């Protein structure tokens, strides 16, 4: 399938054994129940054409969630592959859970005991970050639907990734970004946080991509940098979004040819969202464009 034929939100690429694996929110209507699961697409021919879809996760009988299967991210960690994904429990708050597989393409099976995010919080879009000392962290969004001004938080994880080992730490709020705008049609002071992803530049700068809404209500991707170089920050926001043309929930990967790409979905409207890969490069310090788009687009 060509990229333009793949309906997907929150695209996530992992390279393994000479193959590109493309994951994302693949249900045709991700807001409604019953949810189907997560699919994966594969390519050994580059980034324009993918084979699939292939089932990567299907909920087992009596699974604790029936809807909002969102934003799967897959990581090779220690001796297996782990999927961080968002689910809405049958009873309780939406959150990120961890699934596990012995192979990169799955099948993934439930690993954590439900969401590992705080049970009283509305959360989504958990992403894995392993610090230089080898300690794993989950970075995630505390949703605007509960707190108004959406938050991005982190919490340390067990070495096995099955649960958190301490309380969450607030990293920043959406309104701290100069480019972020209030969510239209909602109460004043309502700002969205979506899709955090951590990326360390070749010069050692720890950066975070995340999404919200900008001018004219368009979905955007912003960039922040940790001033300490560690997960707890403090985090400084770039003044302008990295991408501002109605696309978001981005992640960064290097191709087999060592080209740096930003993966996003655009437009931000179902059922028209498609995966797009934009070539980027590291270009300087915060607020001078620590990452910038090069102009080449694969779509």
C-alpha positions, 0 to 999 in steps of 0.5 A: 500500500502507498502511504496515501492509502493508509488511514492512520493516526499517531504514526510510529516507526521502528527499524528492525532487521532491515525492515521498517515497521509502521504502527499507529492508531489504526481503527477506522473510528478511534473514538467509538467502541468496540475497538478492533486493535492495532495493526502494523505495516512493513516495508523493505523497499523504503518509506513510500510503499508498505505491506499490510496491514498485519494484526499486531494486537487484538484484545483477548477475551474479557480485556479490560478496555473496549475503546480508545485504542490509541497511539501505540509505540514499540521499543526494543528493550532488554530481551523483548519488545514493548508497546506503550499504548492508550486505552479507556478502561470499561470502568475508570480513567483513560491511561497508558498500558504496556504490552509485550511481544517476543517479536517486533511485529507481535502479537503483543499481549497485555503485560501491565495490570491495566494502565500504569498512569495514575488511576485517578487521572485522565491520561494518554500518549505515554512514551518510553525514555531511558536515561543515560544511567539506564533507568526507564521513565514514562512521559505522558499527558495529563489531559486537558479534559481533567485539568483544563491546561493540559500537562506533560508529566513523567514518572520513573518505571520499574526496570521490568516496565510493568509499573511506576515506582514513584509519583508523577512529576509535572514537566510543563503545561501547554500554555507555557508554549508561546505558540499554543492557543486555547482550544476553540469552543471550550472554557477559557484557559483550555489548552491541549497536550498530545503526543510527547516524544523524546529525542537526543540530538547529536550534540547531546541536547534532550528535546521533546516534541509534543502537539497542541493547537496553534493559530487558526485552530490548526494542529501543530507540533512544538519543541522543547529542550531540557535545560539540565539535559535530564528528564526533569528539565526545566523545559524551555519552549521554542517560540514557533512550532516545528510544524503548523499545517494541521498535522501532529503527534510526531516522532523522529527516526533515522532511515537506513540511509541515516536521514533524519525524519519527522513522522506525523499524521495529517490532516487532523481529521478522520477519516482523512488522516495519513502518515507523512514523513518530513526530512528534518535536520539539527540546526542550532540552539533553542529558539533558533530552530534546534530542529528544522524542516528541510523541505523534502516530504514523503507522502 
